[in-house]
């Protein structure tokens, strides 16, 4: 079964719009990657400043290949985590902290058909 990567981002309220705009600007950056299955950016509703970036991959190797290539570019300077642009500098990160969680899918289900 698939593997899930959840990037846990601490984002101050004043940086939320910046973070969401950066993810919107990179739409399509992962969708054509071999082994990619799903992406969701989850905005906190109440009581937390933590965003979750959910991706699902066919295998760990598929994720690692993406990270070594296009993923590395997306996560370094100017990626979705960036903030305000300064002339000649990399954008400031919108998130003040980031942690990557990894899971194996052991059970899954979807809506009943019919």
C-alpha positions as CSV (number, residue, x, y, z in Angstrom):
1,X,0.0,0.0,0.0
2,X,0.9,3.7,-0.2
3,X,2.9,5.9,2.0
4,X,1.8,9.3,3.4
5,X,4.0,12.3,4.1
6,X,2.5,15.1,6.3
7,X,4.5,18.3,6.5
8,X,3.5,20.0,9.7
9,X,4.0,23.8,9.3
10,X,3.7,26.4,12.1
11,X,2.4,29.5,10.3
12,X,1.7,32.8,12.2
13,X,-1.6,34.3,11.3
14,X,-0.1,37.2,9.4
15,X,1.7,34.7,7.1
16,X,-1.2,32.4,6.3
17,X,-2.2,34.2,3.0
18,X,1.4,34.2,1.9
19,X,1.7,30.5,2.5
20,X,-1.5,29.7,0.7
21,X,-0.6,31.9,-2.3
22,X,2.8,30.2,-2.6
23,X,1.2,26.7,-2.7
24,X,-1.4,28.0,-5.2
25,X,1.5,29.3,-7.4
26,X,3.2,25.9,-7.4
27,X,0.1,24.0,-8.5
28,X,1.1,21.2,-10.8
29,X,4.6,20.9,-9.5
30,X,4.1,17.5,-8.0
31,X,1.1,16.1,-9.9
32,X,3.1,14.6,-12.8
33,X,5.7,13.0,-10.6
34,X,6.0,9.2,-10.9
35,X,4.4,7.5,-7.9
36,X,2.4,10.7,-6.7
37,X,-1.1,9.8,-5.6
38,X,-2.6,12.8,-3.7
39,X,-2.0,16.3,-2.3
40,X,-4.0,18.4,0.2
41,X,-3.1,21.7,2.0
42,X,-5.1,21.7,5.2
43,X,-5.7,25.1,6.9
44,X,-6.3,25.2,10.6
45,X,-9.9,26.2,11.6
46,X,-9.5,27.1,15.3
47,X,-7.1,26.9,18.2
48,X,-3.9,26.3,16.3
49,X,-1.5,27.9,13.9
50,X,-0.5,24.6,12.3
51,X,-1.0,23.8,8.6
52,X,-0.8,20.2,7.4
53,X,0.5,19.4,3.9
54,X,-0.7,15.9,3.1
55,X,0.8,13.9,0.2
56,X,0.4,10.3,-0.6
57,X,2.9,8.3,-2.7
58,X,3.0,4.8,-4.2
59,X,6.4,4.0,-2.4
60,X,9.0,5.7,-0.2
61,X,11.4,5.5,-3.2
62,X,8.9,7.5,-5.3
63,X,8.8,10.2,-2.6
64,X,12.6,10.2,-2.2
65,X,13.1,10.5,-6.0
66,X,10.7,13.5,-6.1
67,X,12.5,15.1,-3.1
68,X,15.9,14.7,-4.8
69,X,14.7,16.4,-7.9
70,X,11.8,18.8,-8.2
71,X,10.9,18.5,-4.5
72,X,14.3,19.9,-3.5
73,X,13.7,23.0,-5.7
74,X,10.1,23.4,-4.3
75,X,11.3,23.2,-0.7
76,X,14.4,25.5,-1.1
77,X,14.4,29.2,-1.7
78,X,11.2,30.5,-3.3
79,X,9.1,27.4,-2.6
80,X,5.7,27.3,-1.1
81,X,7.1,27.9,2.4
82,X,8.6,31.2,1.4
83,X,7.5,34.7,2.4
84,X,8.2,38.2,1.3
85,X,10.7,38.7,-1.5
86,X,13.7,40.9,-0.8
87,X,15.8,42.1,-3.8
88,X,18.6,39.6,-4.4
89,X,17.6,37.4,-1.4
90,X,15.6,34.2,-1.0
91,X,12.0,34.8,0.3
92,X,11.6,34.7,4.0
93,X,9.9,31.5,5.2
94,X,6.1,31.9,5.9
95,X,6.4,29.0,8.4
96,X,8.3,29.4,11.6
97,X,8.7,25.6,12.1
98,X,8.3,22.5,9.9
99,X,8.3,18.8,10.8
100,X,7.8,15.9,8.4
101,X,5.7,12.9,9.5
102,X,5.8,9.6,7.6
103,X,3.2,6.9,7.6
104,X,2.4,3.6,5.8
105,X,-1.2,3.1,4.8
106,X,-2.3,-0.1,6.3
107,X,-6.1,0.2,5.7
108,X,-8.1,2.5,3.5
109,X,-11.7,2.9,2.2
110,X,-13.7,5.2,0.1
111,X,-17.4,6.0,-0.5
112,X,-19.6,3.1,-1.3
113,X,-20.4,2.9,-5.0
114,X,-23.9,2.3,-6.3
